[in-house]
């Protein structure tokens, strides 16, 4: 997949009150699950913002937008 970085987490959930009191659930590249809030880090990635279906992260001058997949 072009542009994919193996250190990127996978977004598995978003909870809380948007836009300021939000937490995201991530599966890290090592398989561990983490929950973080705005401005917190998961590995090298810092959570910058979140919406109902996506979260924006930054690390080392790079930015990624992770989205939740369609619900079953």
Secondary structure, 3 states (H helix, E strand, C coil): CCCCCCCCCEEEEEEEECCCEEEEEEECCCCCEEEEECCCEECCEEEEEECCCEEEEEECCEEEEEECCCCC
